[in-house]
Amino acid sequence: MKQRLQSIFLIIAIILLCYCTYAKIVQQPLSQPIQDNNTAVAVNSPPAQKTEIILTENLEITTGQTIYVPIYSHVYYANQQRIYNLSATLSIRNTDLENPIIITGVKYYDTEGKLLKQYLQNQLKLNPLVSRDFYLEQKDTTGGSGANFLVEWVAEKQVNEPIIEAVMVGVSGSQAVAFSSSGRVIENKTN
């Protein structure tokens, strides 16, 4: 039974990894990483020439939020004597059927609260039902077990709140683990 469960987790992990690999990986114009060994990339993003540059100063913002998303670049096992590295995919999904949202910031912090990377140089417009992902490789352990993303978004109209979550996957030999974490609102922005 234990071997069967391991096989099921491995299959799930392989499917998730294949999805990330298969997805067209196109890097947005990203800011330079604060640490050179940070290997996160934006995935399923539109080509840079088609990205609409949005300036929120020109918009009448009515709503927005800052969302905290827990990320685990590794987890401990065997009485915290061993570390199991994980990849992570941050997913931002506009759930509104009619209105866009504008992502104004995607920032990655480590366990100590140190900013490791700002992902957006320009604000990113997500049209209705559009999603964007940001991927951290399994070998990138800079964040630690208490890493997190802060995602900031705004909208000109009242909209359905986006779903912002992370999926962590680890594969090592015949072992695999996969789990998700949901974003939590830490600040509301309303006019």
C-alpha positions in Angstrom: 0.0 0.0 0.0 2.8 2.4 0.9 4.5 1.7 -2.4 1.2 2.4 -4.3 0.8 5.7 -2.5 4.3 6.7 -3.4 3.6 5.8 -7.0 0.5 7.9 -7.0 2.4 10.9 -5.6 5.1 10.4 -8.2 2.6 10.3 -11.0 1.0 13.5 -9.7 4.3 15.2 -9.4 5.4 14.1 -12.9 2.1 15.5 -14.3 2.7 18.8 -12.6 6.3 19.0 -13.7 5.3 18.1 -17.3 2.7 20.8 -17.3 5.3 23.4 -16.2 7.8 22.1 -18.7 5.2 21.9 -21.5 3.8 25.4 -20.9 5.4 28.0 -23.1 8.0 29.7 -21.0 8.5 33.3 -21.9 10.2 35.6 -19.5 8.6 38.9 -18.9 11.0 41.8 -18.7 12.0 41.1 -15.1 14.1 43.1 -12.8 17.6 41.9 -12.0 17.5 39.4 -9.2 18.9 40.6 -5.9 20.7 37.3 -5.6 22.4 35.7 -8.6 21.3 32.2 -7.8 17.6 33.0 -7.9 16.2 30.8 -10.7 12.6 31.8 -10.8 10.9 32.5 -14.2 7.6 33.8 -15.3 5.6 31.1 -17.2 2.5 31.2 -19.4 3.1 34.9 -19.8 2.3 36.7 -23.0 5.2 37.6 -25.3 6.9 40.8 -24.2 5.9 42.7 -27.3 2.2 42.0 -26.6 2.3 43.0 -22.9 0.3 46.1 -22.4 2.1 48.6 -20.1 -0.4 49.9 -17.6 0.2 53.0 -15.5 -2.1 53.0 -12.5 -1.6 56.8 -12.2 -3.8 57.1 -15.2 -6.6 54.9 -13.8 -9.4 55.5 -11.3 -8.6 52.6 -8.9 -11.6 51.5 -6.8 -10.3 48.3 -5.2 -7.2 46.2 -4.7 -5.4 44.0 -2.2 -2.0 42.8 -1.1 -1.9 39.0 -0.8 0.6 36.9 1.2 1.3 33.5 -0.3 3.4 31.0 1.7 6.1 29.2 -0.3 8.2 26.3 0.8 11.4 25.9 -1.2 12.1 22.9 1.1 10.6 21.0 3.9 12.2 19.1 6.8 11.9 15.4 7.6 13.6 12.8 9.8 13.4 15.1 12.9 14.6 18.1 10.9 17.9 16.4 10.1 17.2 16.2 6.4 15.8 18.7 3.8 13.6 17.8 0.9 13.8 20.5 -1.9 10.7 21.6 -3.7 9.8 23.5 -6.8 7.0 26.1 -6.5 4.5 27.6 -9.0 2.8 30.8 -8.0 -0.6 31.1 -9.8 -2.5 34.4 -10.2 -6.0 33.9 -11.6 -8.4 36.7 -12.5 -11.8 35.2 -11.6 -13.9 38.1 -12.8 -16.0 37.3 -15.9 -16.1 40.9 -17.3 -13.4 43.1 -15.9 -9.5 43.1 -15.9 -7.3 43.4 -12.9 -3.9 44.9 -12.8 -1.0 43.1 -11.0 1.2 45.9 -9.6 3.7 43.8 -7.8 5.0 40.3 -7.4 7.8 40.1 -4.8 9.6 37.1 -3.4 10.9 37.1 0.2 13.0 34.6 2.1 12.5 33.0 5.6 14.1 36.1 7.2 11.8 38.5 5.4 14.6 39.7 3.0 13.4 40.7 -0.5 15.0 38.3 -2.9 13.4 39.4 -6.2 10.8 41.7 -7.7 9.3 40.1 -10.7 7.5 42.9 -12.5 9.2 46.0 -14.0 5.9 47.0 -15.5 2.4 46.4 -14.2 0.6 43.5 -15.7 -3.0 43.5 -16.9 -5.0 40.3 -16.5 -8.1 40.3 -18.6 -11.2 38.3 -17.5 -10.4 34.7 -16.6 -6.7 35.1 -17.6 -4.0 33.5 -15.4 -0.3 34.0 -15.0 2.3 31.8 -13.2 5.7 32.3 -11.7 7.9 29.2 -11.3 10.8 28.5 -8.8 13.0 25.6 -9.7 13.5 22.7 -7.2 17.2 23.5 -6.9 16.5 27.1 -5.9 16.6 27.0 -2.1 17.3 30.7 -1.5 13.8 31.3 0.0 14.0 28.6 2.7 11.1 26.9 4.4 9.4 30.2 5.3 9.6 32.0 2.0 6.7 33.9 0.6 5.3 36.0 -2.2 3.6 39.3 -1.8 1.2 39.9 -4.7 -0.4 43.3 -5.2 -3.3 43.9 -7.5 -5.8 46.8 -8.2 -8.9 47.3 -10.4 -10.9 50.2 -11.7 -14.2 48.5 -10.9 -15.4 46.2 -8.1 -14.4 42.7 -9.3 -14.4 39.2 -8.0 -11.2 38.7 -6.0 -8.5 36.8 -7.9 -7.4 33.4 -6.7 -3.7 33.5 -5.8 -2.1 30.2 -4.7 1.1 28.2 -4.9 1.7 24.5 -5.7 4.9 23.0 -4.3 6.3 19.8 -5.9 9.3 17.7 -5.0 10.7 14.7 -6.8 13.7 12.7 -5.7 14.3 9.2 -7.0 11.1 7.2 -6.4 9.7 9.7 -3.9 7.5 12.6 -4.6 5.5 15.1 -2.7 3.0 17.8 -3.8 0.8 20.2 -1.9 -0.6 23.7 -2.3 -0.9 26.9 -0.2 -3.5 29.6 -0.5 -2.9 33.3 -0.5 -4.2 35.4 2.4 -5.3 39.0 2.2 -3.1 41.2 4.4 -4.2 44.6 3.1 -7.3 45.9 1.3 -7.1 49.0 -0.9 -10.3 50.8 -1.5 -11.3 54.3 -2.6 
